[in-house]
Structure formats: structure tokens, C-alpha cells
Amino acid sequence: MSGKAMHNIILMAQCTKHGMSGHTMNNMCAGTMNNVYTGREKYRAWWQKEARLGSAEAARGGNILKFRFEKAPTLLVAAEEWLPYTKVTWYNDTFASVSGPSRKLLDVLSSTLNFKYRFVRGDGYFGALEKDGSWNGMLGMLHRQEVDMALGPIGVTYSRSKVANFTVPLGQEYFRIMTGRPRPLPDPWTIAAPFTWMVWICLLVSLLVMWMVSFMVAQLVIDFRGPRGLSDHLLTVFAVLVSQGVTWEPKGAAMRITCITWMFFSLIVTSYFKSSYTSLLTVKSLPATHDDLRDILNDHNLTFLLEDNTSFKAFVQESEQSIVKEISKELKRRGRFLKASELQEVLERDLPDRGHAALLEEHTIKKYMSINLSKTGRCNFYMSRSYSYSIYISMAVSKGSPLLDLFNARILSLREYGIYAQWVTEELRGASHCYLASNRVTEIAPYTLVDMKMSFVLLGGGTGLAALILLWDIITHWLLVRRPNKASKITRK
């Protein structure tokens, strides 16, 4: 493109951006824009003619991949951010840094077809139909012939296919729910969790029964030389239950059978308790999160986060499914629509508080998980297991563009050999254990005082009870000692 044509394009963009007023300025802008469109149309007509003739000749030769532009044209490319496919950073209105699988694909197309390209800044949207019948976003730019292609990828829908031509699909996306990952909650009753309350009650009853059986056997055995007091047998039965030894040897078959039965029972119970309690301390069950549309509908405290002017938004607005209609109704009340460039900041700020849920594409969620994991070292986000909507994604060119067949032949080759899929996979490395994990935490986290509350309650309760008993013994001993002293004084008198 000539320097004069490039200058006119920049001047046209400035006229549009700043909205110049005044009769002279309006005439200047209008004239400049007419010249630009005329020059651009001539320039486009030149390379499109070469593309049509050359691709037709290559196709007749049996290999459309052989076509290359003799003189490299400069194509205008619309690009908006969609992670993990496209990362866009605009430094000013005319210069952008673009990376990701889409940029790699564009470079392959550029090198094999011999064309140059220049990115054109849009309004931040992919494209949707406005109320006045016009299209916004990259699709609007294609429809108005302002660009030659939209990098995308863009979700393919019937309404969008009326204003642009889409290449063969690059892949398929599934819309899922993204929320803040639930965190383990302190549970003061963890020590009682290995058994149900019914098991604890039965265990207590068994302890009392065995206490009385042991005491009665000790009284009935003639040659029994062990302790015969109630308190001694209670302590012995409890010691066996908690895997402690006894200081006396059971005598007589009845006492030995009683002890062996209780020891075997205690071994089974303590083994169950130890293994279950260890696993509870290592793996903490978390509250169920939001796994489908009904879950987020039932949670009336949630705010929905969606990207604006996307195929999913159009699907929600047009679908006849009852649950999708409910979502559409709720979006008017508690939905937030964002530009692609705003998503990452909003998700990192708002999702962890568990008061927001985002409806996004599966690979986008995985990419944000990967980014957040690299920043924090933790899996802070959760992705639902079920999906609500799927769509094919493609690059887009203007209607009737000869680039379509040329792009399709090369995209099919990259797709069939798995090259494009590998590019996408490389963007998601390092976070697979986050999005494949269930709603259970397997990492060992520090335990709070609330977690250990019941242990300290048992310690304090036992110590307090022992103190009360000791106090009772002191009082009773003091009373017993004092009464004989009084009796002796009276006798002497």
C-alpha cells in the first residue's frame, strides 16, 4: 500500500474518532474518507483478482496449496482478545502486540500465501446485531469492508454467516460455569466425624456393659487376684479401648474370655477410627459448588459475568429452552456484560468471593486457571462438569472473499495433523490438576483452633472433672478427719 493511501487511512480514523465539526472540516473528512475507500477498493480489487485467478489455476492443477501472491499485498486484520487463542495488547490506535495460537496461524497463512498484514483496532467486541440492524464488533468491520479478515476465532452462527464467510472450524467450544473454588471450612466436630452418632452411642453402651460384666466376673471368680473395685474396672476397660495395657493378669477362663473379647472388639474399633480420622485430616470434603444452570439459578445471591456481544449471549436471548429463558430473565436483573479485555481483571477480583459466577468457554476458563495458578500457586477457580452450550469456532473473511478457499486448504492441513490443537494445549500447560480436580482438597492445610476445638474441649473437660473429683476427695477426707477429732475431745471431757 502506498504511503499516501496509508496516510489517508490514518486521517480517516482520526476524523471518525474525534468527530470533527465545522463545514470545512466535515468536507475535508468526507473527501478524505471517499478517497480512502476508493483507494482501498482498488487495492482490494487488485489482490482479490490475483487470488481468484491464481487459486483457480492451482485448483485445476490439483493442489490449491501451491498458490502464492506474486507481490505481497497488505491485508487489514481485525483482532480482539480471546484467551487462550488470542492475546491482544494495544499500545496505541495503530500498533498492537498479538500472540497466541491465532497469531501463529496467521503467520503460517502469511508465509505460505505471501501476504503482509496490519491489525486494525475495533470496538472491543466480536460482533452482534444492533437494534438498528447494523453489526458491531469485528463482524461489523467485515460487513462494512473495513477489514479483510477477522482473526478471531469467532463462534459460527446462522445470523453471523449472513454478514461474513467462515473458514472450516478450528475446533469446538463448550460453555461452562466458572466460580471461585470452595475452600475447606473449619469443623470443630472433625474428631467425631469417623463414626455416626449412632455408632458413638453404641460404643458408649458397649463400654458400660463391658465395665459391668468385668466387675461382676471379678466378684464371682474365686481365685481372682486382680482389682475388684468399680472404678478400677472402668479404668481397665477404657485403657483397653484406647490400646493401652493392663497392670494385672486375668485369672480364670471367664475373665480371660471377657478380656479377649473386649480387646478384639477394641482393636477393630480403634483401627477404623484411626484410619478414618487420618483421612479426614488429610482430605477435606468441601461444599458442593455450581455445576449446572439450575444451580446458579437457585443461588439468588450470585451475580452473572458474561462477555458482551458473543454467540452465547445471542443464544440465551433467542433460545426457547425453559431453563435458558430463566437465565435470560435473570441476566437482566443480575448480569454483568464485559469486554474481552476486561475479563481477566474482573474474574481475579470478583470470583474468589463466591458471590459471582462466570459463563465462559471451556478453554478460556482453563487459560484463566493457568494464569491464576502461575500468579498465586493455588487452584482458586472451579469449572463445572456439565456444559450448557457448544459452538464451532473459525476465522472469518468478508463475504465473497477469495481468501476463504485459500485459508481453508491450509487450516485443514494444520488441523488434521493436530498442529493447531497442540498450539492451544501449550497455552494451558501447568493447570490441568486445577480443572481436572474434583470438589475435594487433597492438600494438607494448617488446622485452625476451630478444627481442634473438640480435642481441647475433651482435654479441658477431663482435667476439670479430675479437679472436681480431687476437690471432693479433699473435702470428704477433711470431714472424716475432723469427725474423729471431735469425738475424741468429747470422750476426754
DRENNU-522709 format. One record per residue (C-alpha): residue in three letters; residue number from 0; x, y, z. Coordinates in steps of 0.05 Angstrom, whole numbers, plus 5000, padded with zeros to 4 digits. Example, Ala and Ser with C-alpha at 12.3 -4.5 7.8 and 13.67 -1.06 7.14 Angstrom:
<rs>
(r 'ala'; 0; (5246; 4910; 5156))
(r 'ser'; 1; (5273; 4979; 5143))
</rs>
This chain:
<rs>
(r 'met'; 0; (5000; 5000; 5000))
(r 'ser'; 1; (5027; 5069; 4982))
(r 'gly'; 2; (5048; 5119; 5034))
(r 'lys'; 3; (4993; 5167; 5011))
(r 'ala'; 4; (4940; 5113; 5019))
(r 'met'; 5; (4965; 5096; 5088))
(r 'his'; 6; (4964; 5170; 5107))
(r 'asn'; 7; (4892; 5176; 5084))
(r 'ile'; 8; (4871; 5115; 5125))
(r 'ile'; 9; (4901; 5145; 5188))
(r 'leu'; 10; (4869; 5212; 5175))
(r 'met'; 11; (4802; 5179; 5164))
(r 'ala'; 12; (4808; 5143; 5231))
(r 'gln'; 13; (4824; 5209; 5266))
(r 'cys'; 14; (4763; 5242; 5234))
(r 'thr'; 15; (4719; 5185; 5258))
(r 'lys'; 16; (4749; 5182; 5328))
(r 'his'; 17; (4748; 5256; 5344))
(r 'gly'; 18; (4684; 5273; 5308))
(r 'met'; 19; (4710; 5337; 5274))
(r 'ser'; 20; (4657; 5391; 5267))
(r 'gly'; 21; (4652; 5452; 5223))
(r 'his'; 22; (4634; 5457; 5150))
(r 'thr'; 23; (4706; 5459; 5124))
(r 'met'; 24; (4730; 5403; 5169))
(r 'asn'; 25; (4669; 5360; 5151))
(r 'asn'; 26; (4683; 5369; 5078))
(r 'met'; 27; (4756; 5352; 5088))
(r 'cys'; 28; (4740; 5289; 5127))
(r 'ala'; 29; (4686; 5268; 5079))
(r 'gly'; 30; (4733; 5278; 5020))
(r 'thr'; 31; (4788; 5241; 5054))
(r 'met'; 32; (4743; 5182; 5071))
(r 'asn'; 33; (4717; 5179; 4999))
(r 'asn'; 34; (4789; 5178; 4973))
(r 'val'; 35; (4808; 5125; 5023))
(r 'tyr'; 36; (4750; 5080; 5006))
(r 'thr'; 37; (4763; 5089; 4932))
(r 'gly'; 38; (4837; 5074; 4941))
(r 'arg'; 39; (4824; 5015; 4986))
(r 'glu'; 40; (4772; 4985; 4938))
(r 'lys'; 41; (4821; 4990; 4880))
(r 'tyr'; 42; (4876; 4959; 4922))
(r 'arg'; 43; (4830; 4903; 4946))
(r 'ala'; 44; (4805; 4891; 4875))
(r 'trp'; 45; (4877; 4881; 4852))
(r 'trp'; 46; (4897; 4827; 4901))
(r 'gln'; 47; (4828; 4794; 4901))
(r 'lys'; 48; (4833; 4786; 4826))
(r 'glu'; 49; (4901; 4754; 4831))
(r 'ala'; 50; (4876; 4708; 4887))
(r 'arg'; 51; (4816; 4685; 4847))
(r 'leu'; 52; (4855; 4672; 4783))
(r 'gly'; 53; (4914; 4641; 4818))
(r 'ser'; 54; (4874; 4596; 4865))
(r 'ala'; 55; (4831; 4572; 4807))
(r 'glu'; 56; (4893; 4555; 4766))
(r 'ala'; 57; (4924; 4519; 4826))
(r 'ala'; 58; (4860; 4481; 4838))
(r 'arg'; 59; (4858; 4458; 4766))
(r 'gly'; 60; (4929; 4433; 4776))
(r 'gly'; 61; (4905; 4391; 4834))
(r 'asn'; 62; (4937; 4429; 4892))
(r 'ile'; 63; (4909; 4495; 4916))
(r 'leu'; 64; (4965; 4499; 4967))
(r 'lys'; 65; (5013; 4518; 4911))
(r 'phe'; 66; (4984; 4587; 4903))
(r 'arg'; 67; (5024; 4647; 4929))
(r 'phe'; 68; (5016; 4721; 4915))
(r 'glu'; 69; (5070; 4745; 4867))
(r 'lys'; 70; (5072; 4813; 4901))
(r 'ala'; 71; (5055; 4811; 4975))
(r 'pro'; 72; (4991; 4851; 4989))
(r 'thr'; 73; (4978; 4881; 5058))
(r 'leu'; 74; (4914; 4854; 5089))
(r 'leu'; 75; (4876; 4890; 5143))
(r 'val'; 76; (4862; 4844; 5202))
(r 'ala'; 77; (4812; 4855; 5259))
(r 'ala'; 78; (4835; 4824; 5325))
(r 'glu'; 79; (4802; 4821; 5393))
(r 'glu'; 80; (4827; 4785; 5454))
(r 'trp'; 81; (4801; 4715; 5468))
(r 'leu'; 82; (4846; 4673; 5513))
(r 'pro'; 83; (4877; 4624; 5502))
(r 'tyr'; 84; (4871; 4634; 5427))
(r 'thr'; 85; (4888; 4708; 5420))
(r 'lys'; 86; (4924; 4755; 5467))
(r 'val'; 87; (4919; 4828; 5445))
(r 'thr'; 88; (4954; 4888; 5475))
(r 'trp'; 89; (4942; 4955; 5441))
(r 'tyr'; 90; (4997; 5007; 5452))
(r 'asn'; 91; (4961; 5060; 5411))
(r 'asp'; 92; (4907; 5062; 5358))
(r 'thr'; 93; (4953; 5035; 5303))
(r 'phe'; 94; (5001; 4988; 5338))
(r 'ala'; 95; (4984; 4923; 5374))
(r 'ser'; 96; (5021; 4863; 5402))
(r 'val'; 97; (4983; 4799; 5385))
(r 'ser'; 98; (5003; 4729; 5407))
(r 'gly'; 99; (4974; 4660; 5416))
(r 'pro'; 100; (4952; 4603; 5370))
(r 'ser'; 101; (4913; 4651; 5326))
(r 'arg'; 102; (4975; 4694; 5313))
(r 'lys'; 103; (5015; 4631; 5297))
(r 'leu'; 104; (4961; 4610; 5248))
(r 'leu'; 105; (4961; 4679; 5216))
(r 'asp'; 106; (5037; 4676; 5208))
(r 'val'; 107; (5031; 4608; 5174))
(r 'leu'; 108; (4979; 4635; 5126))
(r 'ser'; 109; (5021; 4697; 5113))
(r 'ser'; 110; (5084; 4658; 5097))
(r 'thr'; 111; (5051; 4605; 5054))
(r 'leu'; 112; (5008; 4655; 5015))
(r 'asn'; 113; (5059; 4712; 5014))
(r 'phe'; 114; (5019; 4769; 5043))
(r 'lys'; 115; (5033; 4822; 5096))
(r 'tyr'; 116; (4982; 4844; 5147))
(r 'arg'; 117; (4965; 4902; 5193))
(r 'phe'; 118; (4920; 4899; 5254))
(r 'val'; 119; (4861; 4946; 5258))
(r 'arg'; 120; (4832; 4965; 5325))
(r 'gly'; 121; (4758; 4953; 5335))
(r 'asp'; 122; (4707; 4968; 5389))
(r 'gly'; 123; (4726; 4910; 5435))
(r 'tyr'; 124; (4671; 4862; 5413))
(r 'phe'; 125; (4667; 4802; 5367))
(r 'gly'; 126; (4601; 4822; 5335))
(r 'ala'; 127; (4527; 4824; 5347))
(r 'leu'; 128; (4466; 4852; 5313))
(r 'glu'; 129; (4445; 4921; 5338))
(r 'lys'; 130; (4373; 4945; 5344))
(r 'asp'; 131; (4381; 4989; 5283))
(r 'gly'; 132; (4401; 4929; 5240))
(r 'ser'; 133; (4475; 4944; 5238))
(r 'trp'; 134; (4531; 4899; 5264))
(r 'asn'; 135; (4583; 4918; 5316))
(r 'gly'; 136; (4650; 4887; 5331))
(r 'met'; 137; (4695; 4851; 5283))
(r 'leu'; 138; (4636; 4824; 5243))
(r 'gly'; 139; (4612; 4895; 5232))
(r 'met'; 140; (4680; 4914; 5206))
(r 'leu'; 141; (4679; 4856; 5158))
(r 'his'; 142; (4608; 4873; 5136))
(r 'arg'; 143; (4628; 4945; 5122))
(r 'gln'; 144; (4691; 4923; 5085))
(r 'glu'; 145; (4735; 4959; 5135))
(r 'val'; 146; (4780; 4897; 5143))
(r 'asp'; 147; (4795; 4837; 5101))
(r 'met'; 148; (4793; 4784; 5156))
(r 'ala'; 149; (4777; 4775; 5229))
(r 'leu'; 150; (4829; 4736; 5267))
(r 'gly'; 151; (4782; 4711; 5320))
(r 'pro'; 152; (4768; 4655; 5326))
(r 'ile'; 153; (4695; 4672; 5323))
(r 'gly'; 154; (4635; 4629; 5342))
(r 'val'; 155; (4597; 4608; 5280))
(r 'thr'; 156; (4522; 4621; 5280))
(r 'tyr'; 157; (4470; 4626; 5225))
(r 'ser'; 158; (4458; 4701; 5235))
(r 'arg'; 159; (4533; 4715; 5233))
(r 'ser'; 160; (4541; 4674; 5169))
(r 'lys'; 161; (4496; 4726; 5134))
(r 'val'; 162; (4548; 4781; 5141))
(r 'ala'; 163; (4614; 4742; 5136))
(r 'asn'; 164; (4644; 4678; 5110))
(r 'phe'; 165; (4674; 4630; 5160))
(r 'thr'; 166; (4731; 4582; 5148))
(r 'val'; 167; (4728; 4509; 5165))
(r 'pro'; 168; (4723; 4501; 5241))
(r 'leu'; 169; (4786; 4507; 5282))
(r 'gly'; 170; (4753; 4469; 5338))
(r 'gln'; 171; (4692; 4467; 5383))
(r 'glu'; 172; (4679; 4505; 5447))
(r 'tyr'; 173; (4635; 4486; 5506))
(r 'phe'; 174; (4606; 4539; 5552))
(r 'arg'; 175; (4614; 4521; 5626))
(r 'ile'; 176; (4606; 4555; 5693))
(r 'met'; 177; (4667; 4585; 5727))
(r 'thr'; 178; (4664; 4601; 5802))
(r 'gly'; 179; (4712; 4612; 5858))
(r 'arg'; 180; (4738; 4545; 5884))
(r 'pro'; 181; (4707; 4528; 5952))
(r 'arg'; 182; (4755; 4529; 6010))
(r 'pro'; 183; (4757; 4479; 6068))
(r 'leu'; 184; (4714; 4504; 6125))
(r 'pro'; 185; (4735; 4496; 6198))
(r 'asp'; 186; (4697; 4438; 6230))
(r 'pro'; 187; (4700; 4432; 6306))
(r 'trp'; 188; (4668; 4363; 6303))
(r 'thr'; 189; (4722; 4331; 6259))
(r 'ile'; 190; (4743; 4287; 6317))
(r 'ala'; 191; (4673; 4256; 6319))
(r 'ala'; 192; (4667; 4251; 6243))
(r 'pro'; 193; (4696; 4180; 6235))
(r 'phe'; 194; (4632; 4150; 6265))
(r 'thr'; 195; (4559; 4168; 6262))
(r 'trp'; 196; (4525; 4189; 6326))
(r 'met'; 197; (4490; 4122; 6329))
(r 'val'; 198; (4558; 4086; 6328))
(r 'trp'; 199; (4584; 4132; 6384))
(r 'ile'; 200; (4522; 4116; 6426))
(r 'cys'; 201; (4530; 4041; 6415))
(r 'leu'; 202; (4604; 4047; 6432))
(r 'leu'; 203; (4588; 4082; 6497))
(r 'val'; 204; (4535; 4030; 6515))
(r 'ser'; 205; (4585; 3974; 6499))
(r 'leu'; 206; (4636; 4006; 6545))
(r 'leu'; 207; (4586; 4010; 6602))
(r 'val'; 208; (4563; 3938; 6591))
(r 'met'; 209; (4634; 3911; 6588))
(r 'trp'; 210; (4650; 3950; 6651))
(r 'met'; 211; (4594; 3917; 6690))
(r 'val'; 212; (4609; 3848; 6660))
(r 'ser'; 213; (4682; 3854; 6680))
(r 'phe'; 214; (4663; 3877; 6750))
(r 'met'; 215; (4613; 3820; 6760))
(r 'val'; 216; (4662; 3767; 6735))
(r 'ala'; 217; (4715; 3793; 6783))
(r 'gln'; 218; (4667; 3786; 6841))
(r 'leu'; 219; (4646; 3716; 6822))
(r 'val'; 220; (4714; 3686; 6806))
(r 'ile'; 221; (4741; 3653; 6870))
(r 'asp'; 222; (4815; 3656; 6856))
(r 'phe'; 223; (4814; 3725; 6822))
(r 'arg'; 224; (4873; 3767; 6846))
(r 'gly'; 225; (4862; 3830; 6806))
(r 'pro'; 226; (4825; 3893; 6826))
(r 'arg'; 227; (4753; 3885; 6848))
(r 'gly'; 228; (4730; 3958; 6853))
(r 'leu'; 229; (4682; 3990; 6804))
(r 'ser'; 230; (4729; 4048; 6787))
(r 'asp'; 231; (4787; 4000; 6775))
(r 'his'; 232; (4748; 3960; 6723))
(r 'leu'; 233; (4722; 4023; 6689))
(r 'leu'; 234; (4794; 4048; 6681))
(r 'thr'; 235; (4816; 3980; 6656))
(r 'val'; 236; (4761; 3974; 6604))
(r 'phe'; 237; (4775; 4044; 6578))
(r 'ala'; 238; (4850; 4031; 6575))
(r 'val'; 239; (4839; 3970; 6531))
(r 'leu'; 240; (4793; 4010; 6486))
(r 'val'; 241; (4847; 4062; 6473))
(r 'ser'; 242; (4900; 4009; 6461))
(r 'gln'; 243; (4933; 4013; 6530))
(r 'gly'; 244; (4957; 3954; 6571))
(r 'val'; 245; (4932; 3929; 6638))
(r 'thr'; 246; (4974; 3921; 6701))
(r 'trp'; 247; (4943; 3856; 6724))
(r 'glu'; 248; (4937; 3786; 6694))
(r 'pro'; 249; (4867; 3759; 6684))
(r 'lys'; 250; (4855; 3694; 6722))
(r 'gly'; 251; (4802; 3643; 6705))
(r 'ala'; 252; (4771; 3625; 6638))
(r 'ala'; 253; (4712; 3672; 6646))
(r 'met'; 254; (4755; 3733; 6659))
(r 'arg'; 255; (4803; 3715; 6603))
(r 'ile'; 256; (4747; 3705; 6552))
(r 'thr'; 257; (4717; 3771; 6574))
(r 'cys'; 258; (4783; 3808; 6565))
(r 'ile'; 259; (4799; 3775; 6498))
(r 'thr'; 260; (4730; 3792; 6471))
(r 'trp'; 261; (4736; 3865; 6492))
(r 'met'; 262; (4808; 3871; 6466))
(r 'phe'; 263; (4789; 3843; 6397))
(r 'phe'; 264; (4729; 3890; 6394))
(r 'ser'; 265; (4772; 3949; 6415))
(r 'leu'; 266; (4824; 3932; 6362))
(r 'ile'; 267; (4772; 3935; 6306))
(r 'val'; 268; (4741; 3999; 6331))
(r 'thr'; 269; (4807; 4036; 6341))
(r 'ser'; 270; (4832; 4013; 6273))
(r 'tyr'; 271; (4770; 4042; 6239))
(r 'phe'; 272; (4775; 4106; 6279))
(r 'lys'; 273; (4850; 4118; 6266))
(r 'ser'; 274; (4846; 4105; 6190))
(r 'ser'; 275; (4783; 4147; 6181))
(r 'tyr'; 276; (4808; 4204; 6224))
(r 'thr'; 277; (4875; 4206; 6188))
(r 'ser'; 278; (4840; 4211; 6120))
(r 'leu'; 279; (4793; 4266; 6146))
(r 'leu'; 280; (4853; 4306; 6168))
(r 'thr'; 281; (4887; 4297; 6100))
(r 'val'; 282; (4828; 4304; 6052))
(r 'lys'; 283; (4773; 4353; 6070))
(r 'ser'; 284; (4705; 4349; 6037))
(r 'leu'; 285; (4681; 4415; 6011))
(r 'pro'; 286; (4611; 4442; 6000))
(r 'ala'; 287; (4581; 4427; 5931))
(r 'thr'; 288; (4592; 4482; 5881))
(r 'his'; 289; (4553; 4505; 5819))
(r 'asp'; 290; (4554; 4451; 5766))
(r 'asp'; 291; (4496; 4469; 5721))
(r 'leu'; 292; (4449; 4526; 5702))
(r 'arg'; 293; (4397; 4504; 5754))
(r 'asp'; 294; (4449; 4511; 5809))
(r 'ile'; 295; (4465; 4583; 5793))
(r 'leu'; 296; (4392; 4600; 5784))
(r 'asn'; 297; (4376; 4573; 5853))
(r 'asp'; 298; (4432; 4615; 5884))
(r 'his'; 299; (4398; 4683; 5885))
(r 'asn'; 300; (4460; 4717; 5914))
(r 'leu'; 301; (4502; 4704; 5852))
(r 'thr'; 302; (4520; 4757; 5801))
(r 'phe'; 303; (4530; 4730; 5730))
(r 'leu'; 304; (4591; 4751; 5690))
(r 'leu'; 305; (4589; 4745; 5614))
(r 'glu'; 306; (4627; 4772; 5555))
(r 'asp'; 307; (4583; 4820; 5516))
(r 'asn'; 308; (4562; 4813; 5443))
(r 'thr'; 309; (4580; 4739; 5437))
(r 'ser'; 310; (4546; 4679; 5406))
(r 'phe'; 311; (4528; 4655; 5476))
(r 'lys'; 312; (4492; 4719; 5492))
(r 'ala'; 313; (4452; 4713; 5427))
(r 'phe'; 314; (4437; 4640; 5444))
(r 'val'; 315; (4410; 4659; 5513))
(r 'gln'; 316; (4367; 4714; 5484))
(r 'glu'; 317; (4338; 4672; 5427))
(r 'ser'; 318; (4333; 4602; 5457))
(r 'glu'; 319; (4265; 4570; 5470))
(r 'gln'; 320; (4290; 4524; 5525))
(r 'ser'; 321; (4255; 4538; 5591))
(r 'ile'; 322; (4317; 4540; 5634))
(r 'val'; 323; (4354; 4585; 5584))
(r 'lys'; 324; (4294; 4632; 5585))
(r 'glu'; 325; (4301; 4635; 5661))
(r 'ile'; 326; (4375; 4652; 5653))
(r 'ser'; 327; (4357; 4706; 5603))
(r 'lys'; 328; (4308; 4736; 5652))
(r 'glu'; 329; (4357; 4734; 5709))
(r 'leu'; 330; (4412; 4765; 5667))
(r 'lys'; 331; (4371; 4829; 5662))
(r 'arg'; 332; (4369; 4833; 5737))
(r 'arg'; 333; (4437; 4807; 5760))
(r 'gly'; 334; (4481; 4801; 5698))
(r 'arg'; 335; (4545; 4840; 5682))
(r 'phe'; 336; (4569; 4842; 5610))
(r 'leu'; 337; (4642; 4855; 5598))
(r 'lys'; 338; (4691; 4866; 5542))
(r 'ala'; 339; (4742; 4812; 5529))
(r 'ser'; 340; (4798; 4857; 5552))
(r 'glu'; 341; (4763; 4867; 5620))
(r 'leu'; 342; (4751; 4794; 5636))
(r 'gln'; 343; (4816; 4774; 5669))
(r 'glu'; 344; (4818; 4832; 5718))
(r 'val'; 345; (4744; 4824; 5737))
(r 'leu'; 346; (4750; 4748; 5746))
(r 'glu'; 347; (4811; 4752; 5791))
(r 'arg'; 348; (4779; 4806; 5833))
(r 'asp'; 349; (4707; 4782; 5839))
(r 'leu'; 350; (4704; 4706; 5832))
(r 'pro'; 351; (4742; 4686; 5895))
(r 'asp'; 352; (4689; 4717; 5940))
(r 'arg'; 353; (4639; 4663; 5918))
(r 'gly'; 354; (4587; 4717; 5901))
(r 'his'; 355; (4599; 4714; 5825))
(r 'ala'; 356; (4594; 4661; 5771))
(r 'ala'; 357; (4621; 4669; 5700))
(r 'leu'; 358; (4591; 4635; 5639))
(r 'leu'; 359; (4651; 4625; 5593))
(r 'glu'; 360; (4682; 4578; 5542))
(r 'glu'; 361; (4718; 4517; 5569))
(r 'his'; 362; (4787; 4534; 5541))
(r 'thr'; 363; (4780; 4606; 5566))
(r 'ile'; 364; (4766; 4581; 5636))
(r 'lys'; 365; (4826; 4535; 5633))
(r 'lys'; 366; (4871; 4592; 5610))
(r 'tyr'; 367; (4849; 4637; 5667))
(r 'met'; 368; (4861; 4579; 5715))
(r 'ser'; 369; (4931; 4572; 5687))
(r 'ile'; 370; (4946; 4646; 5693))
(r 'asn'; 371; (4920; 4649; 5764))
(r 'leu'; 372; (4958; 4587; 5784))
(r 'ser'; 373; (5023; 4617; 5759))
(r 'lys'; 374; (5009; 4680; 5800))
(r 'thr'; 375; (4985; 4650; 5865))
(r 'gly'; 376; (5008; 4578; 5865))
(r 'arg'; 377; (4937; 4555; 5883))
(r 'cys'; 378; (4876; 4530; 5846))
(r 'asn'; 379; (4828; 4587; 5862))
(r 'phe'; 380; (4776; 4573; 5808))
(r 'tyr'; 381; (4727; 4517; 5795))
(r 'met'; 382; (4699; 4495; 5727))
(r 'ser'; 383; (4632; 4459; 5723))
(r 'arg'; 384; (4629; 4388; 5699))
(r 'ser'; 385; (4568; 4399; 5654))
(r 'tyr'; 386; (4563; 4448; 5596))
(r 'ser'; 387; (4503; 4488; 5573))
(r 'tyr'; 388; (4520; 4505; 5501))
(r 'ser'; 389; (4571; 4487; 5447))
(r 'ile'; 390; (4594; 4522; 5385))
(r 'tyr'; 391; (4644; 4514; 5328))
(r 'ile'; 392; (4697; 4568; 5322))
(r 'ser'; 393; (4730; 4594; 5259))
(r 'met'; 394; (4766; 4652; 5227))
(r 'ala'; 395; (4723; 4699; 5185))
(r 'val'; 396; (4732; 4736; 5120))
(r 'ser'; 397; (4688; 4786; 5084))
(r 'lys'; 398; (4631; 4760; 5041))
(r 'gly'; 399; (4654; 4734; 4973))
(r 'ser'; 400; (4728; 4738; 4992))
(r 'pro'; 401; (4775; 4693; 4951))
(r 'leu'; 402; (4815; 4683; 5014))
(r 'leu'; 403; (4764; 4633; 5040))
(r 'asp'; 404; (4785; 4573; 4998))
(r 'leu'; 405; (4859; 4590; 5006))
(r 'phe'; 406; (4853; 4593; 5082))
(r 'asn'; 407; (4810; 4530; 5085))
(r 'ala'; 408; (4862; 4487; 5049))
(r 'arg'; 409; (4917; 4508; 5097))
(r 'ile'; 410; (4874; 4505; 5160))
(r 'leu'; 411; (4852; 4435; 5143))
(r 'ser'; 412; (4925; 4413; 5138))
(r 'leu'; 413; (4942; 4444; 5206))
(r 'arg'; 414; (4881; 4415; 5238))
(r 'glu'; 415; (4888; 4344; 5211))
(r 'tyr'; 416; (4959; 4339; 5235))
(r 'gly'; 417; (4939; 4365; 5303))
(r 'ile'; 418; (4985; 4426; 5299))
(r 'tyr'; 419; (4932; 4478; 5318))
(r 'ala'; 420; (4907; 4435; 5375))
(r 'gln'; 421; (4978; 4428; 5401))
(r 'trp'; 422; (4986; 4504; 5400))
(r 'val'; 423; (4924; 4511; 5443))
(r 'thr'; 424; (4947; 4456; 5490))
(r 'glu'; 425; (5014; 4492; 5500))
(r 'glu'; 426; (4976; 4553; 5526))
(r 'leu'; 427; (4942; 4512; 5580))
(r 'arg'; 428; (5002; 4475; 5609))
(r 'gly'; 429; (5011; 4473; 5684))
(r 'ala'; 430; (4938; 4478; 5706))
(r 'ser'; 431; (4909; 4410; 5688))
(r 'his'; 432; (4906; 4388; 5761))
(r 'cys'; 433; (4863; 4450; 5775))
(r 'tyr'; 434; (4809; 4438; 5723))
(r 'leu'; 435; (4811; 4362; 5729))
(r 'ala'; 436; (4806; 4363; 5804))
(r 'ser'; 437; (4740; 4346; 5839))
(r 'asn'; 438; (4709; 4387; 5894))
(r 'arg'; 439; (4756; 4355; 5945))
(r 'val'; 440; (4820; 4385; 5970))
(r 'thr'; 441; (4878; 4336; 5977))
(r 'glu'; 442; (4929; 4384; 6002))
(r 'ile'; 443; (4946; 4389; 6076))
(r 'ala'; 444; (4928; 4458; 6102))
(r 'pro'; 445; (4943; 4487; 6171))
(r 'tyr'; 446; (4889; 4469; 6222))
(r 'thr'; 447; (4855; 4524; 6259))
(r 'leu'; 448; (4835; 4527; 6332))
(r 'val'; 449; (4764; 4514; 6309))
(r 'asp'; 450; (4786; 4448; 6276))
(r 'met'; 451; (4819; 4426; 6341))
(r 'lys'; 452; (4765; 4454; 6386))
(r 'met'; 453; (4735; 4388; 6409))
(r 'ser'; 454; (4804; 4360; 6426))
(r 'phe'; 455; (4816; 4418; 6473))
(r 'val'; 456; (4745; 4412; 6500))
(r 'leu'; 457; (4758; 4339; 6517))
(r 'leu'; 458; (4825; 4356; 6549))
(r 'gly'; 459; (4794; 4413; 6589))
(r 'gly'; 460; (4733; 4373; 6608))
(r 'gly'; 461; (4774; 4314; 6632))
(r 'thr'; 462; (4821; 4358; 6671))
(r 'gly'; 463; (4763; 4396; 6702))
(r 'leu'; 464; (4728; 4332; 6721))
(r 'ala'; 465; (4791; 4305; 6753))
(r 'ala'; 466; (4799; 4371; 6791))
(r 'leu'; 467; (4727; 4366; 6817))
(r 'ile'; 468; (4738; 4294; 6840))
(r 'leu'; 469; (4803; 4314; 6874))
(r 'leu'; 470; (4767; 4371; 6908))
(r 'trp'; 471; (4713; 4323; 6930))
(r 'asp'; 472; (4765; 4275; 6958))
(r 'ile'; 473; (4798; 4331; 6997))
(r 'ile'; 474; (4732; 4354; 7026))
(r 'thr'; 475; (4710; 4284; 7045))
(r 'his'; 476; (4778; 4269; 7075))
(r 'trp'; 477; (4776; 4333; 7115))
(r 'leu'; 478; (4707; 4316; 7141))
(r 'leu'; 479; (4727; 4245; 7161))
(r 'val'; 480; (4789; 4270; 7197))
(r 'arg'; 481; (4751; 4325; 7233))
(r 'arg'; 482; (4695; 4279; 7260))
(r 'pro'; 483; (4743; 4232; 7298))
(r 'asn'; 484; (4778; 4293; 7328))
(r 'lys'; 485; (4712; 4319; 7354))
(r 'ala'; 486; (4693; 4250; 7381))
(r 'ser'; 487; (4759; 4244; 7420))
(r 'lys'; 488; (4751; 4313; 7451))
(r 'ile'; 489; (4681; 4295; 7476))
(r 'thr'; 490; (4707; 4229; 7506))
(r 'arg'; 491; (4763; 4265; 7544))
(r 'lys'; 492; (4713; 4314; 7573))
</rs>
